[in-house]
Structure formats: C-alpha cells, structure tokens
Amino acid sequence: MSTELLDQLETRIGALTDQVMLMKMEIDELKAQHTMLNEENQKLRDERKQWSERLQSLLGKLEQIEA
C-alpha cells in the first residue's frame, strides 16, 4: 500500500470516528428529550385523570339535585 492510500484511509477513518461521536451525542440528547417528554406526558395524563374524576363528581352531584 502506498502512503497516499494510507493517508486517505486515515482521513476516512478519522471522519467516520468524528461522525460516530456526533451521533452518540445526538442519541444521548434524544434520550434525554424522550425521558422529559415521557414525564410531561405522564403529568398530563394524571391531570386529565383528575379533571375527569372531578367532572364525574360534579355530574353525580347534579344528578342528585335532579332526583
């Protein structure tokens, strides 16, 4: 192998290594974002459940008044 080919190979491997490192960083960021969105989603589900329970309670009280 000539020195030129080795230089090209080294350059390509260096570029690929950099690209892999960037992708790993992006994966870490996406995982953190995913976790945050899951937590927010759970919070919204809990709030929705509370609203539903309160609404059912109010509807029950209205039914008692009508009866």
N, C-alpha and C positions, 0 to 999 in steps of 0.2 A: 504494500500500500504506500502510496506517496504521501508526503507531508501535507499536500494540499487536500487530499481526501480526508486525512485525519483531522485537519483543521475544520473542514466542512462538517464532519461528524460531530466534533466537539461543539461547534456552534449550534447545530441542530439539537443536540442533547441538552445544552445549556438553555436553549429557548424552550424546549419541552419541560425541563425541570422548573423553569420560571412559571410556565403555564400551569403546571400541576399545582404548584404552590398557590397561585392565584385562585385556582378552582377550589382548593381546600379551604382557603379563607372565605370564599364565597359560600361554600357549603356550611361553614360554621355560622356565618351571618344569617343564612336562610334557616338554619336550625333554630337559632335564637328568635328569629322573627316568627317561625312556626310555633314555638313554645308560647311566645307572647300572644299570638292570635288565638291559640287554644285556650289560654287563660281568659282572654277577653270574651271568647265565645261562651265559656262556662259561666262567666259572670252574667252575661246577657241571658243565658238560659235560666239561671237562678232568679234573676229579676223578673223574667217573663212568668216563671212559675209562681212567684209571689203575687204578681199582678193578677194572675188567673185565680189564685186562691182567694184573694181579696174580693175580686169581682164575683166569684161564686158565693162568697159570704154575703155580699150586698144583695145579690139576686135572691138568696134564701130569705133574707130579711124582708125584701119586697113581697115575696110570696106569702110570708106570714101576715103581712099587713093586709093583703088582698083576701086572705082566707077568713 
